[in-house]
Amino acid sequence: ARVESAVEEFVRYHNPVTRSIRRVAENFTWRGRSLKHGQTITMLLMAANRDPDQFPDPDRLDILRHPNKHLGFGFGIHFCLGAPLARLEARIAFRTLVDHLPHWQLAGDDIELQPTFGLRSLKQLRLRRR
């Protein structure tokens, strides 16, 4: 259960999908701002996953966080169809890493991300044997 919880927290903490662009379906007001039918808006999913109203201590990585209703794979009809596969792959990767962790450590503090628009992924993960 800890591996599943860790996967969800890593997805929340390091969103693979950073934003979602939508068109307003009907006029409404949100937090004092009027949004009009047909207007294009960008929702910053990474910001939503760091919302202190939804996540206590949101900037802390907490692999036991519960509940963890993050938006890391989007939501609604735009929810990522590949999310179950991504979760499965992440669980396998974490279990494999945990088996070998006593022998490995991060090789430096710099984490390099792929330069993409809207999606986040590691360019590489540098490890070294202890």
C-alpha positions in Angstrom: 0.0 0.0 0.0 2.9 2.4 0.6 4.1 2.0 -3.0 0.7 2.9 -4.3 0.5 5.9 -2.0 4.0 7.0 -3.0 3.1 6.8 -6.7 0.1 9.1 -6.1 2.1 11.5 -4.1 4.9 11.7 -6.7 2.3 12.3 -9.4 0.8 15.1 -7.3 4.2 16.6 -6.3 5.7 16.4 -9.8 2.7 16.6 -12.2 3.3 14.9 -15.5 0.6 17.2 -17.0 1.2 20.8 -16.0 -1.8 22.6 -17.6 -5.1 22.1 -19.3 -6.6 24.4 -21.8 -10.4 24.6 -21.9 -13.2 26.8 -23.4 -15.8 28.2 -21.0 -19.1 26.5 -21.7 -21.3 29.0 -19.9 -20.8 32.4 -18.1 -19.9 32.1 -14.4 -17.9 33.9 -11.7 -15.1 32.2 -9.9 -13.3 33.9 -7.0 -14.6 37.3 -8.1 -13.6 36.9 -11.7 -16.2 36.8 -14.5 -15.6 34.1 -17.1 -17.6 34.3 -20.4 -19.0 31.7 -22.7 -16.4 30.8 -25.4 -13.5 32.3 -23.5 -10.3 30.2 -23.5 -8.8 29.5 -20.1 -5.6 27.7 -19.0 -5.9 25.7 -15.8 -2.6 25.2 -14.0 -2.9 21.7 -12.7 0.5 22.0 -10.9 -0.8 25.0 -8.9 -4.1 23.1 -8.1 -2.0 20.2 -6.7 -0.2 22.7 -4.4 -3.5 24.3 -3.1 -3.3 24.5 0.7 -7.1 24.4 0.9 -6.9 20.9 -0.6 -3.6 19.6 0.6 -2.2 20.2 4.1 1.4 21.3 3.8 1.3 21.1 0.0 4.9 21.8 -0.7 6.0 18.8 1.4 6.4 15.4 -0.3 4.4 13.0 1.9 4.2 9.5 0.5 1.5 8.6 3.1 -0.7 11.6 2.2 -4.4 10.6 2.5 -6.7 11.5 0.9 -4.7 12.5 -2.2 -7.2 13.7 -4.8 -4.6 15.2 -7.1 -5.1 16.4 -10.7 -1.8 14.9 -11.9 -3.6 13.0 -14.8 -6.2 15.7 -15.5 -9.9 15.2 -14.6 -13.4 14.5 -16.0 -13.7 13.6 -19.6 -10.1 14.7 -20.2 -8.7 12.3 -17.6 -5.6 10.6 -19.0 -6.5 7.2 -20.6 -3.0 6.1 -19.9 -3.1 6.8 -16.1 -3.6 3.1 -15.1 -0.6 2.0 -17.2 1.5 4.9 -15.9 0.6 4.0 -12.3 1.4 0.3 -12.9 4.8 1.2 -14.5 5.6 3.6 -11.6 4.7 0.9 -9.0 7.0 -1.6 -10.8 9.8 1.0 -11.0 9.5 2.0 -7.4 9.5 -1.6 -6.2 12.6 -2.3 -8.3 14.3 0.8 -7.0 13.5 0.0 -3.4 15.0 -3.5 -3.8 18.3 -1.8 -5.0 18.2 1.5 -2.9 20.7 0.4 -0.3 23.3 0.3 -3.1 22.4 3.5 -5.0 22.0 7.3 -4.3 21.3 10.4 -6.4 24.4 11.6 -8.1 23.9 15.3 -7.3 21.1 17.7 -6.5 20.3 18.8 -10.0 17.2 17.2 -11.6 17.0 17.8 -15.3 13.6 17.9 -16.9 12.7 17.5 -20.6 12.1 20.9 -22.2 8.5 20.4 -23.3 5.3 22.5 -23.2 2.6 21.1 -21.0 4.1 17.8 -20.0 6.9 17.2 -17.5 9.3 14.3 -17.5 12.8 13.7 -16.4 15.5 14.0 -19.0 17.6 11.7 -16.9 18.0 10.4 -13.4 21.6 10.3 -12.4 22.5 7.6 -9.8 25.7 6.3 -8.4 26.6 3.2 -6.4 27.4 3.8 -2.8 
